[in-house]
Amino acid sequence: MALTNKRIFITGGAGFIGSHLVSHFVEHNDVVVFDNLHRNALQFADLEGHKHLTFIKGDVLDFDAVRKAIDGCTVVIHCAAIAGVYTVDRSAVRTMEVNLLGTHQVVKAAIEAGVERFVEFSTSEVYGSFIHKGKEDDFTPIGPIGESRWVYAASKLASEHLSYAHFREDKLPLAIVRPFNVYGPRQVGDGAIRGMTLQALRNLPITLYNDGTQIRSWCFVSDFVDGVLRCCENPAAIGHAFNIGNPQGTATNFELAHLILRLTNSKSEIVFKPHPGPEVELRVPAIEKAMTLLGYRPTVSLESGVSQAIAWYRDNYDAVAGKR
């Protein structure tokens, strides 16, 4: 399956995942990127001046700007958000505003424009601190008020409920994706693999929190993009939320650090520090729903994906080191 000859609107299209979506679509579709350039991974995609790419600098909280930019588009992929645990901790109010109110502006604009498909990015954070083989219809806990770690999850979960209400009441052709620890080339924001790799490439100490036995399932960006594409293309996706991740890419943070040390041939030492807030101890998705309804199958192993990420960070170290 492949979308062709469409006009595709991607909010946050200059971000890590958004830039990979742009790269995939731009040869056979017109792509409109709407982004405030808080993070700019698109600069690494070698697409400047592409005849099928239109970039509009804007804020998703500005309904008039969004509505004007979305005009004529048939597919909307809403990636724009304040994300990253440490970024959210510094900007909790902005996180709630952008992730909930901003999503509402994009949804309203999409409904007015009569789009054919609206794919919304949520997060695996909605499952809380401990989830194994979490399914899309499992409970989605909201953490205690006042603990900034859960502001991001609460904003995304509220956005899911609001968008789904528009699906029921206004026939918004909605599909929701919940990413599980996506990594790979062009990740310029917060990310464990990014952070460890940059440290390892300069033989700097690699910091692990607590005892490093936290468990994550890591999904290479090309596998995640494939899941998003299937949500854009398959009519069966409408009205559903999907976990998009790779359970076979599961490792403890300690194991992940040692994999990066081996693949970089680094002399870095691993140091342990107490985590400054609540930590996610276990997060592994169930992806059977995406496999059954969409035909989704992640294919990139953790070692292969990390190797590709390392090669990219080695080539682009100076451009990305120290940036969030």
C-alpha positions, -999 to +999 in steps of 0.1 A: +000+000+000+012+035-007-004+069-008+002+088-040-010+121-055-024+133-021-018+166-003-006+156+031-005+180+061+020+171+089+021+191+120+055+188+138+068+176+104+103+191+112+106+168+142+123+135+144+095+112+134+078+139+113+109+143+091+109+106+083+073+108+073+081+137+051+109+118+035+086+089+028+057+108+013+074+137-006+083+119-038+048+109-047+026+135-028+025+171-020+035+175+016+028+206+038+049+208+070+035+230+097+060+235+125+074+261+149+110+247+145+115+242+182+133+212+170+145+208+135+154+173+123+141+181+088+173+199+081+191+166+080+167+151+054+182+168+023+149+180+011+154+218+010+138+232-021+120+200-030+092+208-054+066+187-035+074+202-001+059+233+014+070+245+048+049+268+069+062+281+102+033+283+127+018+274+160-009+248+164-026+270+190-033+295+161-065+282+146-066+307+117-031+298+107-038+260+109-070+263+090-054+283+062-024+259+060-046+228+059-068+240+031-067+215+002-051+187+022-068+153+024-046+135+049-035+150+083-008+135+105-007+154+138+027+149+153+032+183+169+035+182+207+056+192+236+074+159+244+103+145+264+102+139+302+127+167+310+112+192+285+077+186+300+091+191+335+103+226+326+072+235+307+041+219+322+016+246+314+028+249+278+026+211+275-010+210+285-018+239+262-001+226+231-009+189+235-046+194+243-057+228+230-034+227+200-047+193+190-083+206+193-074+235+169-060+210+143-090+187+147-114+215+141-095+227+111-094+192+097-132+188+101-138+220+084-115+210+055-132+177+051-101+155+052-101+118+044-079+107+072-067+121+105-038+103+123-031+116+158+000+108+178-005+099+214+020+081+236+028+049+255+030+071+286-008+068+289-002+033+303+015+046+334+046+032+351+042-005+347+027-022+317+035-056+302+019-065+268-003-035+273-034-036+250-052-006+236-083-012+257-064-016+290-069+010+317-049+042+311-041+056+346-034+093+352-006+100+377-010+121+408-017+159+404+015+179+410+038+152+396+051+167+364+062+133+349+025+126+342+015+160+327+025+147+292+005+115+296-025+134+309-024+159+280-022+131+254-049+110+270-073+140+272-065+147+235-074+111+226-107+114+244-115+148+227-105+136+192-125+104+197-155+125+206-152+143+173-150+109+156-183+099+171-201+132+168-185+148+137-174+118+117-137+127+120-119+099+101-096+093+131-068+068+138-046+071+169-011+058+173+006+052+206+044+051+200+066+029+222+102+042+225+109+051+189+146+058+181+169+062+151+187+087+129+177+124+132+164+121+168+175+155+181+153+157+212+153+137+245+160+100+241+179+074+260+196+059+229+205+094+217+220+104+250+239+071+256+253+071+221+266+107+222+283+099+256+298+067+242+311+083+211+332+106+233+341+081+259+321+100+285+304+084+315+270+069+306+244+077+332+218+052+342+191+059+367+186+038+398+199+003+391+194+003+353+170-026+353+141-006+339+127-025+309+117-009+275+107-021+241+126-001+215+111+005+180+133+016+151+119+047+133+113+030+100+091+003+116+072+030+134+067+050+102+054+018+085+027+016+113+017+052+107+015+047+070-008+018+075-031+040+097-031+066+068-040+040+041-061+013+056-099+020+061-099-005+090-078+020+110-106+045+114-120+047+149-092+028+165-061+034+187-030+013+179+001+005+199+030+009+174+062-006+188+084-037+187+082-061+216+112-081+202+133-050+208+129-053+246+159-048+269+168-034+303+185+000+302+217-017+315+216-042+286+210-013+262+240+006+275+263-024+271+250-029+235+259+007+227+293+004+244+300-027+223+289-013+190+308+020+195+339+003+209+337+029+237+357+032+268+329+049+287+321+038+322+285+033+334+275+054+364+243+051+384+223+080+398+189+082+416+161+091+393+149+126+401+112+116+399+088+087+393+103+062+369+087+038+344+099+003+354+083-018+327+068-009+294+062-036+267+034-033+242+009-058+228+008-051+190-016-078+180-043-053+171-020-035+147-008-068+133-044-081+127-061-050+114-033-033+097-008-060+088+019-043+108+051-062+114+082-046+128+114-060+112+144-041+125+163-058+154+175-038+183+212-044+173+206-034+137+186-003+146+211+009+172+240+003+147+222+026+122+216+052+149+252+051+160+264+056+125+242+087+120+252+102+153+289+097+145+284+116+112+263+144+128+278+146+163+286+183+163+252+192+149+231+174+176+253+171+207+239+192+236+206+200+218+171+190+232 
